[in-house]
């Protein structure tokens, strides 16, 4: 029997395994992952941004953990030679309405303790000659990193501390009793005193397997990216973001330099009909039935018809997608939008149609389940791991 078992090989699961073994040297720990590689889903399909915490509701787990996690991510990357760069971020307002939202966001950033500078249109043009706006917020501490490599280094430390990692091991049953938890699937059966589930896109299914009486459901949203041609990769020096709509959980289409020298554009947000299908048009009948038959999704769709249709149009037609980018970078052309693999965001939706904005973590006597961990979960991975380790000690 293991002392601890972690289900999920994304950055949150691997960071949790790492943290448990740091706190409890000599404990036996097993991490199981369905995919044949770590960081196969949300961790390995994002824009690689080290977020600053500017957006999030003051006092929320996201606001608290993002700032702590950003510091840790930079320190961990520096200590282990992981490529990263603190390039800063500009949130660009392109009209009067966005400028008003920008001012409100500035006030939130002050409340959250995030360093931020307000700049006018002239200063924006001086710093980023290819970007146009009526003003912007500059966040100097925002950075970029390779989160897949962060996960791999964390896994190396887990193994060095005596932990075991089993890949290609789907879990199809979880049985918890007063003495232990048994997890099993085609690859084997394991018993553990404590279980942690960081299953991302499968979080709701794993929770129901374990008998948690949850009403929420994971709704997958595809985030489609493009990449600019290599000769355009120096178009901007910083991350360029739009001013987000406070009614939506997504940050909008942005320009993101990457640590390997590319410049990406994206993501949008369209309904996914396959939780783990990254090709456009991917369909998994079980996933589609669960989403389309869920009353919580019906209410989300009813309340966001215009937004949903716009995102779908922009997914189908590059000109619509391009128009989102040209609001702040007008010289971009269709020829600049080269294909890049999409990502899929695991978004917890409640039956009343509420999108869960904060991290959601629940527990049973012997297990802890991470039910909602979208962005900035990669940035916040170690603080989330600390939170989980604390819950295991309760």
C-alpha positions as a LaTeX table, in Angstrom:
\begin{tabular}{lrrr}
\hline
Residue & $x$ (\AA) & $y$ (\AA) & $z$ (\AA) \\
\hline
Unk1 & 0.00 & 0.00 & 0.00 \\
Unk2 & 1.23 & 3.50 & $-0.86$ \\
Unk3 & 1.10 & 6.41 & 1.53 \\
Unk4 & $-0.05$ & 8.71 & $-1.30$ \\
Unk5 & $-1.37$ & 8.36 & $-4.81$ \\
Unk6 & $-1.80$ & 11.26 & $-7.26$ \\
Unk7 & $-3.96$ & 10.88 & $-10.36$ \\
Unk8 & $-2.93$ & 13.31 & $-13.09$ \\
Unk9 & 0.38 & 14.11 & $-14.78$ \\
Unk10 & $-0.17$ & 17.76 & $-15.59$ \\
Unk11 & 1.80 & 20.44 & $-13.80$ \\
Unk12 & $-0.62$ & 20.63 & $-10.84$ \\
Unk13 & $-0.51$ & 16.88 & $-10.21$ \\
Unk14 & 3.27 & 16.62 & $-10.56$ \\
Unk15 & 3.84 & 19.72 & $-8.40$ \\
Unk16 & 1.57 & 18.19 & $-5.75$ \\
Unk17 & 3.55 & 14.94 & $-5.76$ \\
Unk18 & 6.76 & 16.95 & $-5.49$ \\
Unk19 & 5.42 & 19.00 & $-2.58$ \\
Unk20 & 4.13 & 15.97 & $-0.69$ \\
Unk21 & 7.53 & 14.28 & $-0.85$ \\
Unk22 & 9.31 & 17.49 & 0.16 \\
Unk23 & 7.12 & 17.71 & 3.25 \\
Unk24 & 7.20 & 13.99 & 4.04 \\
Unk25 & 10.62 & 12.55 & 3.13 \\
Unk26 & 10.55 & 8.78 & 2.88 \\
Unk27 & 6.82 & 8.52 & 2.19 \\
Unk28 & 5.78 & 6.14 & $-0.57$ \\
Unk29 & 4.03 & 7.88 & $-3.45$ \\
Unk30 & 2.62 & 6.82 & $-6.79$ \\
Unk31 & 1.58 & 9.17 & $-9.60$ \\
Unk32 & $-0.56$ & 7.71 & $-12.40$ \\
Unk33 & $-1.31$ & 9.41 & $-15.72$ \\
Unk34 & $-3.60$ & 8.20 & $-18.50$ \\
Unk35 & $-1.50$ & 9.66 & $-21.32$ \\
Unk36 & 1.83 & 8.23 & $-22.38$ \\
Unk37 & 3.63 & 11.48 & $-21.51$ \\
Unk38 & 3.44 & 14.09 & $-18.77$ \\
Unk39 & 1.95 & 17.55 & $-19.49$ \\
Unk40 & $-0.03$ & 16.08 & $-22.38$ \\
Unk41 & $-3.10$ & 18.30 & $-22.10$ \\
Unk42 & $-3.66$ & 21.77 & $-20.60$ \\
Unk43 & $-0.09$ & 22.09 & $-19.34$ \\
Unk44 & 1.42 & 21.43 & $-22.75$ \\
Unk45 & $-1.15$ & 23.35 & $-24.80$ \\
Unk46 & $-1.07$ & 26.89 & $-23.47$ \\
Unk47 & 0.72 & 30.12 & $-24.31$ \\
Unk48 & 3.41 & 29.64 & $-21.65$ \\
Unk49 & 2.63 & 32.89 & $-19.82$ \\
Unk50 & 3.74 & 33.42 & $-16.22$ \\
Unk51 & 0.72 & 35.43 & $-15.11$ \\
Unk52 & 0.97 & 38.32 & $-12.65$ \\
Unk53 & $-2.45$ & 38.09 & $-10.99$ \\
Unk54 & $-3.83$ & 41.38 & $-12.29$ \\
Unk55 & $-7.23$ & 40.07 & $-13.40$ \\
Unk56 & $-8.56$ & 38.05 & $-10.53$ \\
Unk57 & $-11.18$ & 38.81 & $-7.90$ \\
Unk58 & $-9.42$ & 40.23 & $-4.81$ \\
Unk59 & $-9.23$ & 37.59 & $-2.09$ \\
Unk60 & $-9.87$ & 34.70 & $-4.49$ \\
Unk61 & $-7.57$ & 31.69 & $-4.63$ \\
Unk62 & $-6.53$ & 32.79 & $-8.12$ \\
Unk63 & $-5.50$ & 36.25 & $-6.91$ \\
Unk64 & $-3.59$ & 34.90 & $-3.92$ \\
Unk65 & $-1.94$ & 31.91 & $-5.55$ \\
Unk66 & $-1.03$ & 33.51 & $-8.87$ \\
Unk67 & 1.30 & 36.09 & $-7.32$ \\
Unk68 & 3.02 & 33.49 & $-5.14$ \\
Unk69 & 3.18 & 31.04 & $-8.01$ \\
Unk70 & 4.70 & 33.57 & $-10.40$ \\
Unk71 & 7.61 & 34.16 & $-8.01$ \\
Unk72 & 8.12 & 30.43 & $-7.51$ \\
Unk73 & 7.95 & 29.66 & $-11.24$ \\
Unk74 & 10.68 & 32.18 & $-12.04$ \\
Unk75 & 12.86 & 31.01 & $-9.15$ \\
Unk76 & 12.38 & 27.33 & $-10.03$ \\
Unk77 & 13.12 & 27.94 & $-13.70$ \\
Unk78 & 16.26 & 29.91 & $-12.88$ \\
Unk79 & 17.49 & 27.28 & $-10.42$ \\
Unk80 & 17.06 & 24.44 & $-12.91$ \\
Unk81 & 18.12 & 26.09 & $-16.16$ \\
Unk82 & 14.61 & 26.07 & $-17.63$ \\
Unk83 & 14.16 & 28.62 & $-20.44$ \\
Unk84 & 12.14 & 31.60 & $-19.25$ \\
Unk85 & 12.05 & 35.35 & $-19.71$ \\
Unk86 & 10.42 & 38.27 & $-17.91$ \\
Unk87 & 9.22 & 40.26 & $-20.91$ \\
Unk88 & 6.35 & 42.23 & $-19.39$ \\
Unk89 & 2.78 & 42.57 & $-20.62$ \\
Unk90 & 0.79 & 45.42 & $-22.17$ \\
Unk91 & $-3.00$ & 45.34 & $-21.84$ \\
Unk92 & $-4.17$ & 47.58 & $-24.64$ \\
Unk93 & $-7.40$ & 49.61 & $-24.70$ \\
Unk94 & $-8.52$ & 50.33 & $-28.26$ \\
Unk95 & $-11.57$ & 52.55 & $-27.63$ \\
Unk96 & $-13.29$ & 54.59 & $-24.91$ \\
Unk97 & $-15.30$ & 51.67 & $-23.50$ \\
Unk98 & $-12.18$ & 49.53 & $-23.15$ \\
Unk99 & $-10.37$ & 52.48 & $-21.58$ \\
Unk100 & $-13.01$ & 52.63 & $-18.84$ \\
Unk101 & $-12.59$ & 48.91 & $-18.22$ \\
Unk102 & $-8.83$ & 49.44 & $-18.22$ \\
Unk103 & $-9.13$ & 51.98 & $-15.39$ \\
Unk104 & $-11.24$ & 49.54 & $-13.36$ \\
Unk105 & $-8.66$ & 46.83 & $-13.98$ \\
Unk106 & $-5.96$ & 49.19 & $-12.78$ \\
Unk107 & $-7.81$ & 49.63 & $-9.48$ \\
Unk108 & $-8.14$ & 45.87 & $-9.12$ \\
Unk109 & $-4.42$ & 45.44 & $-9.73$ \\
Unk110 & $-3.64$ & 47.88 & $-6.94$ \\
Unk111 & $-5.92$ & 45.92 & $-4.59$ \\
Unk112 & $-4.19$ & 42.68 & $-5.59$ \\
Unk113 & $-0.75$ & 44.18 & $-4.98$ \\
Unk114 & 0.39 & 43.81 & $-8.59$ \\
Unk115 & 2.92 & 46.31 & $-9.92$ \\
Unk116 & 1.36 & 48.08 & $-12.90$ \\
Unk117 & 1.92 & 51.29 & $-14.85$ \\
Unk118 & $-0.67$ & 53.29 & $-16.78$ \\
Unk119 & 0.62 & 54.62 & $-20.09$ \\
Unk120 & $-0.99$ & 56.80 & $-22.78$ \\
Unk121 & $-1.25$ & 56.27 & $-26.53$ \\
Unk122 & 2.00 & 58.08 & $-27.29$ \\
Unk123 & 4.00 & 56.03 & $-24.81$ \\
Unk124 & 2.39 & 52.85 & $-26.09$ \\
Unk125 & 3.48 & 53.72 & $-29.64$ \\
Unk126 & 7.01 & 54.46 & $-28.43$ \\
Unk127 & 7.33 & 51.12 & $-26.65$ \\
Unk128 & 5.56 & 49.00 & $-29.27$ \\
Unk129 & 5.51 & 50.80 & $-32.66$ \\
Unk130 & 3.36 & 48.10 & $-34.29$ \\
Unk131 & 0.62 & 48.28 & $-31.62$ \\
Unk132 & $-2.21$ & 50.83 & $-31.61$ \\
Unk133 & $-4.45$ & 51.90 & $-28.72$ \\
Unk134 & $-5.80$ & 54.81 & $-26.70$ \\
Unk135 & $-3.86$ & 53.68 & $-23.63$ \\
Unk136 & $-2.52$ & 50.61 & $-21.89$ \\
Unk137 & $-1.51$ & 49.03 & $-18.62$ \\
Unk138 & 2.07 & 47.78 & $-18.42$ \\
Unk139 & 2.73 & 44.85 & $-16.08$ \\
Unk140 & 6.51 & 44.44 & $-15.87$ \\
Unk141 & 6.59 & 41.16 & $-13.92$ \\
Unk142 & 4.74 & 39.03 & $-16.47$ \\
Unk143 & 6.94 & 36.41 & $-18.12$ \\
Unk144 & 7.05 & 33.36 & $-20.35$ \\
Unk145 & 8.30 & 29.84 & $-19.69$ \\
Unk146 & 8.14 & 26.29 & $-21.02$ \\
Unk147 & 5.62 & 24.68 & $-18.65$ \\
Unk148 & 6.18 & 21.23 & $-20.13$ \\
Unk149 & 9.84 & 21.46 & $-19.14$ \\
Unk150 & 8.89 & 22.72 & $-15.66$ \\
Unk151 & 6.69 & 19.63 & $-15.29$ \\
Unk152 & 9.45 & 17.32 & $-16.48$ \\
Unk153 & 11.94 & 18.75 & $-13.97$ \\
Unk154 & 9.38 & 18.42 & $-11.17$ \\
Unk155 & 8.90 & 14.79 & $-12.20$ \\
Unk156 & 12.66 & 14.20 & $-12.06$ \\
Unk157 & 12.62 & 15.48 & $-8.48$ \\
Unk158 & 9.66 & 13.24 & $-7.63$ \\
Unk159 & 11.55 & 10.20 & $-8.88$ \\
Unk160 & 14.74 & 11.29 & $-7.10$ \\
Unk161 & 12.75 & 11.47 & $-3.85$ \\
Unk162 & 11.54 & 7.90 & $-4.29$ \\
Unk163 & 8.22 & 8.54 & $-5.99$ \\
Unk164 & 6.96 & 6.29 & $-8.77$ \\
Unk165 & 5.34 & 7.56 & $-11.98$ \\
Unk166 & 3.25 & 5.25 & $-14.15$ \\
Unk167 & 2.19 & 6.49 & $-17.59$ \\
Unk168 & $-0.48$ & 5.05 & $-19.85$ \\
Unk169 & $-2.57$ & 4.13 & $-16.82$ \\
Unk170 & $-6.22$ & 5.13 & $-17.14$ \\
Unk171 & $-8.20$ & 4.95 & $-13.91$ \\
Unk172 & $-11.70$ & 3.54 & $-14.30$ \\
Unk173 & $-12.64$ & 2.82 & $-10.67$ \\
Unk174 & $-12.04$ & 4.53 & $-7.32$ \\
Unk175 & $-13.17$ & 2.84 & $-4.12$ \\
Unk176 & $-12.69$ & 4.67 & $-0.82$ \\
Unk177 & $-13.33$ & 3.09 & 2.58 \\
Unk178 & $-12.34$ & 3.93 & 6.13 \\
Unk179 & $-8.87$ & 2.38 & 5.81 \\
Unk180 & $-7.68$ & 3.11 & 2.27 \\
Unk181 & $-8.52$ & 4.08 & $-1.30$ \\
Unk182 & $-8.26$ & 1.59 & $-4.14$ \\
Unk183 & $-7.76$ & 2.92 & $-7.68$ \\
Unk184 & $-7.81$ & 0.64 & $-10.67$ \\
Unk185 & $-7.92$ & 0.42 & $-14.44$ \\
Unk186 & $-6.67$ & $-1.71$ & $-17.31$ \\
Unk187 & $-3.03$ & $-1.08$ & $-16.33$ \\
Unk188 & $-3.40$ & $-2.28$ & $-12.73$ \\
Unk189 & $-4.81$ & $-1.82$ & $-9.24$ \\
Unk190 & $-3.22$ & 0.18 & $-6.44$ \\
Unk191 & $-4.11$ & 0.89 & $-2.81$ \\
Unk192 & $-3.21$ & 4.10 & $-1.02$ \\
Unk193 & $-3.82$ & 5.75 & 2.33 \\
Unk194 & $-4.42$ & 9.17 & 0.72 \\
Unk195 & $-5.51$ & 10.06 & $-2.79$ \\
Unk196 & $-5.15$ & 13.32 & $-4.73$ \\
Unk197 & $-6.97$ & 13.75 & $-8.04$ \\
Unk198 & $-5.73$ & 16.45 & $-10.43$ \\
Unk199 & $-7.47$ & 15.17 & $-13.54$ \\
Unk200 & $-8.09$ & 18.43 & $-15.42$ \\
Unk201 & $-10.36$ & 17.69 & $-18.37$ \\
Unk202 & $-11.58$ & 14.53 & $-16.62$ \\
Unk203 & $-11.96$ & 16.06 & $-13.14$ \\
Unk204 & $-15.73$ & 15.70 & $-12.89$ \\
Unk205 & $-15.69$ & 12.10 & $-14.06$ \\
Unk206 & $-12.99$ & 11.14 & $-11.58$ \\
Unk207 & $-14.93$ & 12.83 & $-8.78$ \\
Unk208 & $-18.08$ & 10.90 & $-9.66$ \\
Unk209 & $-16.08$ & 7.66 & $-9.81$ \\
Unk210 & $-15.01$ & 8.42 & $-6.25$ \\
Unk211 & $-18.61$ & 9.00 & $-5.18$ \\
Unk212 & $-18.47$ & 12.76 & $-4.66$ \\
Unk213 & $-21.98$ & 14.23 & $-4.92$ \\
Unk214 & $-21.02$ & 16.95 & $-7.40$ \\
Unk215 & $-23.47$ & 18.72 & $-9.70$ \\
Unk216 & $-20.94$ & 20.60 & $-11.85$ \\
Unk217 & $-19.66$ & 19.37 & $-15.18$ \\
Unk218 & $-16.48$ & 20.08 & $-17.11$ \\
Unk219 & $-17.26$ & 21.82 & $-20.40$ \\
Unk220 & $-14.29$ & 21.85 & $-22.79$ \\
Unk221 & $-13.54$ & 25.07 & $-24.67$ \\
Unk222 & $-11.12$ & 24.91 & $-27.57$ \\
Unk223 & $-8.54$ & 27.67 & $-27.66$ \\
Unk224 & $-7.28$ & 27.95 & $-31.21$ \\
Unk225 & $-3.88$ & 29.51 & $-31.86$ \\
Unk226 & $-1.97$ & 30.76 & $-34.86$ \\
Unk227 & 1.73 & 31.40 & $-35.20$ \\
Unk228 & 3.32 & 34.28 & $-37.10$ \\
Unk229 & 5.99 & 33.58 & $-39.75$ \\
Unk230 & 9.57 & 33.51 & $-38.41$ \\
Unk231 & 10.38 & 36.82 & $-40.10$ \\
Unk232 & 7.56 & 38.45 & $-38.08$ \\
Unk233 & 8.51 & 36.98 & $-34.71$ \\
Unk234 & 10.09 & 40.27 & $-33.57$ \\
Unk235 & 6.92 & 42.27 & $-34.28$ \\
Unk236 & 6.48 & 42.96 & $-30.54$ \\
Unk237 & 8.82 & 42.75 & $-27.56$ \\
Unk238 & 6.22 & 42.25 & $-24.85$ \\
Unk239 & 3.05 & 40.21 & $-24.44$ \\
Unk240 & 0.16 & 42.15 & $-25.99$ \\
Unk241 & $-3.29$ & 41.50 & $-24.48$ \\
Unk242 & $-6.69$ & 43.11 & $-25.05$ \\
Unk243 & $-8.63$ & 44.52 & $-22.12$ \\
Unk244 & $-10.71$ & 41.53 & $-20.97$ \\
Unk245 & $-14.48$ & 41.52 & $-20.77$ \\
Unk246 & $-15.28$ & 41.08 & $-17.04$ \\
Unk247 & $-18.36$ & 39.01 & $-17.90$ \\
Unk248 & $-16.28$ & 36.31 & $-19.58$ \\
Unk249 & $-13.70$ & 33.91 & $-18.06$ \\
Unk250 & $-11.43$ & 34.16 & $-21.12$ \\
Unk251 & $-8.78$ & 36.83 & $-21.61$ \\
Unk252 & $-9.18$ & 37.33 & $-25.36$ \\
Unk253 & $-6.87$ & 36.91 & $-28.34$ \\
Unk254 & $-3.34$ & 38.07 & $-27.56$ \\
Unk255 & 0.14 & 38.19 & $-29.08$ \\
Unk256 & 2.52 & 36.00 & $-27.10$ \\
Unk257 & 6.27 & 35.62 & $-27.62$ \\
Unk258 & 7.45 & 32.14 & $-26.62$ \\
Unk259 & 10.72 & 31.04 & $-25.09$ \\
Unk260 & 11.70 & 29.25 & $-28.31$ \\
Unk261 & 11.53 & 32.51 & $-30.29$ \\
Unk262 & 8.10 & 32.15 & $-31.89$ \\
Unk263 & 5.24 & 34.65 & $-31.74$ \\
Unk264 & 1.77 & 33.18 & $-31.29$ \\
Unk265 & $-1.70$ & 34.67 & $-31.71$ \\
Unk266 & $-4.63$ & 33.41 & $-29.65$ \\
Unk267 & $-6.54$ & 31.79 & $-28.20$ \\
Unk268 & $-10.18$ & 32.19 & $-29.05$ \\
Unk269 & $-12.81$ & 30.19 & $-27.14$ \\
Unk270 & $-15.17$ & 27.82 & $-28.91$ \\
Unk271 & $-17.11$ & 24.87 & $-27.55$ \\
Unk272 & $-15.18$ & 21.62 & $-27.83$ \\
Unk273 & $-16.97$ & 18.39 & $-28.67$ \\
Unk274 & $-14.02$ & 16.24 & $-27.61$ \\
Unk275 & $-12.28$ & 16.80 & $-24.28$ \\
Unk276 & $-8.96$ & 15.59 & $-25.62$ \\
Unk277 & $-9.38$ & 16.16 & $-29.38$ \\
Unk278 & $-7.01$ & 18.88 & $-30.56$ \\
Unk279 & $-7.67$ & 18.75 & $-34.29$ \\
Unk280 & $-10.38$ & 21.08 & $-35.60$ \\
Unk281 & $-13.62$ & 19.17 & $-35.99$ \\
Unk282 & $-12.72$ & 16.57 & $-33.36$ \\
Unk283 & $-15.77$ & 14.73 & $-32.04$ \\
Unk284 & $-16.13$ & 12.30 & $-29.16$ \\
Unk285 & $-19.72$ & 11.10 & $-28.91$ \\
Unk286 & $-19.65$ & 10.64 & $-25.14$ \\
Unk287 & $-18.13$ & 14.07 & $-24.57$ \\
Unk288 & $-20.58$ & 15.73 & $-26.96$ \\
Unk289 & $-23.62$ & 14.04 & $-25.40$ \\
Unk290 & $-22.57$ & 15.07 & $-21.90$ \\
Unk291 & $-22.10$ & 18.72 & $-22.86$ \\
Unk292 & $-25.09$ & 19.14 & $-25.15$ \\
Unk293 & $-27.38$ & 17.31 & $-22.72$ \\
Unk294 & $-26.31$ & 19.33 & $-19.67$ \\
Unk295 & $-28.74$ & 21.99 & $-18.48$ \\
Unk296 & $-25.89$ & 24.11 & $-17.13$ \\
Unk297 & $-24.45$ & 24.37 & $-20.63$ \\
Unk298 & $-27.89$ & 25.22 & $-22.05$ \\
Unk299 & $-28.03$ & 28.20 & $-19.69$ \\
Unk300 & $-24.49$ & 29.30 & $-20.56$ \\
Unk301 & $-25.33$ & 29.11 & $-24.25$ \\
Unk302 & $-28.59$ & 31.01 & $-23.83$ \\
Unk303 & $-26.84$ & 33.82 & $-22.00$ \\
Unk304 & $-23.96$ & 34.11 & $-24.47$ \\
Unk305 & $-25.52$ & 33.65 & $-27.88$ \\
Unk306 & $-23.81$ & 36.64 & $-29.49$ \\
Unk307 & $-20.41$ & 35.80 & $-28.01$ \\
Unk308 & $-20.71$ & 32.14 & $-28.96$ \\
Unk309 & $-21.66$ & 32.91 & $-32.55$ \\
Unk310 & $-18.80$ & 35.40 & $-32.86$ \\
Unk311 & $-16.26$ & 32.90 & $-31.56$ \\
Unk312 & $-17.61$ & 30.19 & $-33.87$ \\
Unk313 & $-17.46$ & 32.53 & $-36.87$ \\
Unk314 & $-13.89$ & 33.48 & $-36.02$ \\
Unk315 & $-12.99$ & 29.81 & $-35.73$ \\
Unk316 & $-14.45$ & 29.02 & $-39.15$ \\
Unk317 & $-13.20$ & 32.14 & $-40.94$ \\
Unk318 & $-9.71$ & 33.51 & $-40.38$ \\
Unk319 & $-10.82$ & 37.03 & $-41.37$ \\
Unk320 & $-12.95$ & 37.28 & $-38.24$ \\
Unk321 & $-10.09$ & 36.01 & $-36.10$ \\
Unk322 & $-7.75$ & 38.46 & $-37.80$ \\
Unk323 & $-10.12$ & 41.35 & $-37.03$ \\
Unk324 & $-9.75$ & 40.62 & $-33.29$ \\
Unk325 & $-5.98$ & 40.94 & $-33.61$ \\
Unk326 & $-6.03$ & 43.99 & $-35.85$ \\
Unk327 & $-7.89$ & 46.01 & $-33.23$ \\
Unk328 & $-4.51$ & 46.49 & $-31.55$ \\
Unk329 & $-2.06$ & 45.36 & $-34.28$ \\
Unk330 & $-3.54$ & 46.69 & $-37.54$ \\
Unk331 & $-0.69$ & 45.64 & $-39.85$ \\
Unk332 & $-1.32$ & 41.91 & $-39.42$ \\
Unk333 & $-2.56$ & 40.11 & $-42.53$ \\
Unk334 & $-4.14$ & 36.73 & $-43.28$ \\
Unk335 & $-0.76$ & 35.53 & $-44.50$ \\
Unk336 & 0.59 & 36.08 & $-40.99$ \\
Unk337 & $-1.77$ & 33.50 & $-39.44$ \\
Unk338 & 0.01 & 30.16 & $-39.74$ \\
Unk339 & $-1.42$ & 26.99 & $-38.13$ \\
Unk340 & $-0.52$ & 26.04 & $-34.57$ \\
Unk341 & $-1.94$ & 23.29 & $-32.34$ \\
Unk342 & $-4.99$ & 24.22 & $-30.30$ \\
Unk343 & $-5.46$ & 23.93 & $-26.56$ \\
Unk344 & $-8.53$ & 22.82 & $-24.62$ \\
Unk345 & $-9.59$ & 24.55 & $-21.41$ \\
Unk346 & $-11.39$ & 22.51 & $-18.76$ \\
Unk347 & $-14.13$ & 24.87 & $-17.53$ \\
Unk348 & $-16.33$ & 23.81 & $-14.62$ \\
Unk349 & $-19.95$ & 24.84 & $-15.19$ \\
Unk350 & $-22.63$ & 24.67 & $-12.49$ \\
Unk351 & $-26.21$ & 23.53 & $-13.20$ \\
Unk352 & $-27.50$ & 27.12 & $-13.02$ \\
Unk353 & $-25.16$ & 28.08 & $-15.87$ \\
Unk354 & $-22.56$ & 29.76 & $-13.68$ \\
Unk355 & $-19.00$ & 29.44 & $-14.92$ \\
Unk356 & $-16.72$ & 28.63 & $-11.98$ \\
Unk357 & $-14.17$ & 31.44 & $-12.01$ \\
Unk358 & $-12.00$ & 30.38 & $-9.07$ \\
Unk359 & $-10.08$ & 27.21 & $-8.34$ \\
Unk360 & $-12.37$ & 24.58 & $-6.80$ \\
Unk361 & $-10.91$ & 21.95 & $-4.47$ \\
Unk362 & $-13.01$ & 19.44 & $-2.52$ \\
Unk363 & $-12.14$ & 16.63 & $-0.15$ \\
Unk364 & $-13.40$ & 13.41 & 1.36 \\
Unk365 & $-11.92$ & 11.75 & 4.46 \\
Unk366 & $-9.11$ & 10.18 & 2.39 \\
Unk367 & $-8.96$ & 12.14 & $-0.85$ \\
Unk368 & $-8.63$ & 15.64 & $-2.31$ \\
Unk369 & $-10.11$ & 16.50 & $-5.71$ \\
Unk370 & $-9.15$ & 19.51 & $-7.84$ \\
Unk371 & $-12.42$ & 20.18 & $-9.69$ \\
Unk372 & $-11.61$ & 23.45 & $-11.47$ \\
Unk373 & $-8.09$ & 24.60 & $-12.29$ \\
Unk374 & $-8.04$ & 26.65 & $-15.49$ \\
Unk375 & $-5.56$ & 29.47 & $-16.13$ \\
Unk376 & $-3.59$ & 30.60 & $-14.16$ \\
Unk377 & $-3.24$ & 27.08 & $-12.74$ \\
Unk378 & 0.14 & 26.50 & $-14.42$ \\
Unk379 & 1.52 & 29.69 & $-12.87$ \\
Unk380 & $-0.12$ & 28.81 & $-9.54$ \\
Unk381 & 0.88 & 25.13 & $-9.48$ \\
Unk382 & 3.06 & 25.17 & $-6.37$ \\
Unk383 & 0.66 & 27.21 & $-4.19$ \\
Unk384 & $-2.14$ & 24.87 & $-5.29$ \\
Unk385 & 0.11 & 21.97 & $-4.31$ \\
Unk386 & 0.67 & 23.58 & $-0.89$ \\
Unk387 & $-3.10$ & 23.97 & $-0.47$ \\
Unk388 & $-3.62$ & 20.29 & $-1.29$ \\
Unk389 & $-0.86$ & 19.19 & 1.07 \\
Unk390 & $-2.47$ & 21.27 & 3.82 \\
Unk391 & $-5.83$ & 19.59 & 3.17 \\
Unk392 & $-4.18$ & 16.18 & 3.42 \\
Unk393 & $-2.93$ & 17.14 & 6.87 \\
Unk394 & $-6.36$ & 18.24 & 8.14 \\
\hline
\end{tabular}
